[in-house]
Amino acid sequence: MTLFGRWALCLAVTVMLAACGDEALVADGPALLIAAETGDLDLVERLIAAQTDPGYIAEDGATPLANAAIGGHRQVVAALLAAGADINAQPQNSYSALMQATFMGHRELVVDLLAAGAAVDARSDSGGTALDVAAMTGQAEIAGALLDAGALLNSTDNTGWTALMSAAAVNNGAVAQTLLDRGAAVDLRSVAGLTALMLAARHGRTEMVRRLIDAGAIIDQRSMTGETALDLAKTAEISDMLGDAGANQ
């Protein structure tokens, strides 16, 4: 359904309620999707009362809970969970509500979901967890909340990447420091044999390279193709930094 179609349906339901009251309302999954997306708590509660399935799944995998999580609508999320929506369902892009809230940076909702029993280490199809999502999107406070809830610090996705590797590759320094402060293993290698230091060097992340060196990263580890961080260094400044740290020339 197009954006216009979604809004038209929501408007039609609202007009019907105004004209006829709740007795005219019937179970309507698509309407619940839109009400959750727009944060319309009153309509969500009315649709649930009309026996709309809170776990409704659209053809594209969208669910009311995922839509509410993306929008950061905490009260709507609570209403859906109270009505029986599966907090750990992962139909949309294989992301759980916790992953969706993390991706969008809704810290308070993340805390709500964790308190309600969300699986902190649920994995997407790519093998990533909410902590990986936080690392990729630069959500340092959320990363801390996930770790406080017991998230696996050195969990790896299907390519062997850790959250620290993700943070290093995209240059999210605050997340990287949060992970390092919690004891993240700095020298783990991906399936391709890459470390966080190699990834930072390859992508030209100067300050991240410095951060990882200061954290004790092994300078001369080699990838599966035999390359070191120095071989992969994107800039002369990073090459010099690695050389000063003792990299073999």
N, C-alpha and C positions, 0 to 999 in steps of 0.2 A: 504494500500500500504506500502511495506517495505521501509526502509531508502534508500536502493539501488534503488528501483523502483522510488522513488521520485526524487532522483538525476538524474537518467537516463532520466526521463521525462523532467526535467528542461534542461538537456544538449541537448536533442532532439529539444526542442523548440528553444533554443539558436542557434543551428546549422541551423535550418530551417530559422530563421530570417537572419542569416549571408548569407545564400545562395539565399534566395528568397525575402527578405525584408518584410515589414509589410503587403503587399497585400496577402501574403500566410497565415497570421495569422487569426485564427477564434476564436470565443468565446470558452474558455477552462477553466472551473472552477478548475479542479485539477492543471493545470499549474499555475493558479493565487494563489492557496494555497501555492505552493512551492516557487513561486517568492516572496510572502509575508514572508514566513518563512525564506528565505535566505537574505531578505532585498534588493532584486534586484528591485530598484525603476524604472529603465528604462523599464524592462519587465512588471512590474505591470502596468505602464502607457500605454504601448502598448496593453496589454490584455484588459484593460478597454476601450481603444479606439476601440478595436475589438468587443465591446459590451458584454464582459464577465461580468456577474452579480457580483458586488462587495460584495454582501451579500450571495454568494454561500455557501451552507452548505454540507459538505461531509457526507458520511454514518456514520462516527464515531463522527459527531458533530463538526468537525473542520471547522473553517471559516478563510478566509484571514485576517480579522481584528484580530481575536484571535491569529493567528500565528505571525502576525507582532508585536502584543503587547507582546507576550512571548519573542520574540527576541529583543525587545526594539528598533525596527526600526521606529523612529519617523516620518521620511519623508514618509515612506510607509503607516503608519497609517493615516497621513494627506491626502495622495492621495486617500485612500480608503474612508475616510469620505467625502471628497469633491465629490466623485463619487456617494455617496448615501448609503454607508454602515451604518447599524444601530449601533450607538455607544453603545446602551444599550442591544444589542442582547446577549442572554445567552444560546446558544445551547451546548457548549462544557463544560461538567462537571458542567453545570449551572453557570459557571463563566463568568462574563462580561469582556470586554477588560480591564476595570479599575481593576478588581480583578486579572486578569492575570498579568498586569503590576506591581501591588502591590506585588504579590507573588514572582515575579522575581527580585524585588528591583529596578525597573526602575523609579527612582524618577521624572526625568524630563518628562518622558512620562506620568506619573500619573498627573503631573501638566498640561500638554497639554490636556489630556482627560477631566480633570475637567473644564478647560477653554472652551472646546468645548461642554460642556453640559452633560457629563457623570453623571448618577444618583449616587450620592455618597453613598446612603443607599440602593441600590439594594441588594436583598438577593439571596443567592444560595439556592439550595434545602435543605440544612441543616439549613437555616435561618441565616447564617452568612453574614456579610457585608465586604466591603473592609477593614474597620477598624479592624475587627476580623482577617482578613488575615494578616494585618500588625503586629498585636499583636502576632500571631502564628509564624511568620517568622522573627521577630526581626527588623522590619523596622521603627525605631523611627522617622526619618525625614519624611517618607511617612505618618505615623500616624499623625504627626503635620499638614501636608498639607491637609489631609482628614478632620481633625478637623477644620482647617481654612476655608474649603469649606462647613462647616455646618454638618459634620457627627454627628450622634447621639452618644453621649459619652457613654451612659449606655444602648444601645440597646442590646437585648438578642437574642440568636439563639434558635433553637428548643428545646435545652436542658436547656435553661435558663442561659447559660453562657454569660458573658459580655466579652468585649475585655480585661478588667483588669484581669478577671479570667484566660483567655487564656495566657496572658503574665506571670501571676503568676505560672501557671502550668508548663510552659516550660522554666521559668527562664529568660525571656527577661526583664532585669532590666531597660534598657533605655526606652523601650516602656512603661513599668509600670509607671516610673517616669513621662513621658510625660502625661500619662492619669491622674495620681494623681495631677499633677500641673494644669491640666485643670479642676479639680474638680470631677473626677470620684467617684462614690459612692462606698466606700470600703467594705461595709457590705451587699451588695445585695446577695441573695441566689439563687442558681440554682434550677431546678426542684427537684433535689435530696437533696436540702437544704444545699449545699456546698457553702462556701464563698471563696473569693480569698485567705484568710489566711489559711483556711483548705486545700485548694489545694496545696498551697506552702508547708505547713507542711507535707502533705502526700507524696509529691514528693521529700522531702529532700532539699528544696531550702532555705538554711540558710539565705543568704543575702536578699532574697525576704521576708522571714518571718520578718526579722528585719525592712525592708522598710515598710511593711504593719503595723507593730506595731507602728512605728514612725508616720505613717499616721493616727493613731487613730483607727485602726481596733478593733472591739469588740472581746475580747479574748475568751469568753466562749459561743459564739453562738453554737447551736447544729444543726446537720444535721437531715434529716428526720428519720434516724436510731438512733438518739440520741447521736452521737459522736461529740466531740469538736475537736478543732485543736490540743489540747494536746493528746487526744486519738489517733489521726491520725499521730502524729509526727513520722517521719521516723528515726530520729537520736536523741541521747541523748542530743546533743548540742541544737537542736531545742526545745526539752522538757524543758531543763534548761532555755532557752531564754523565753519561754512562761511562765514558772513558775516565773521567775524574773519580768515578766510583769503583774503578778497577776492572772494567770490561777488557777482555783480551782483544787487542787490535788485529 
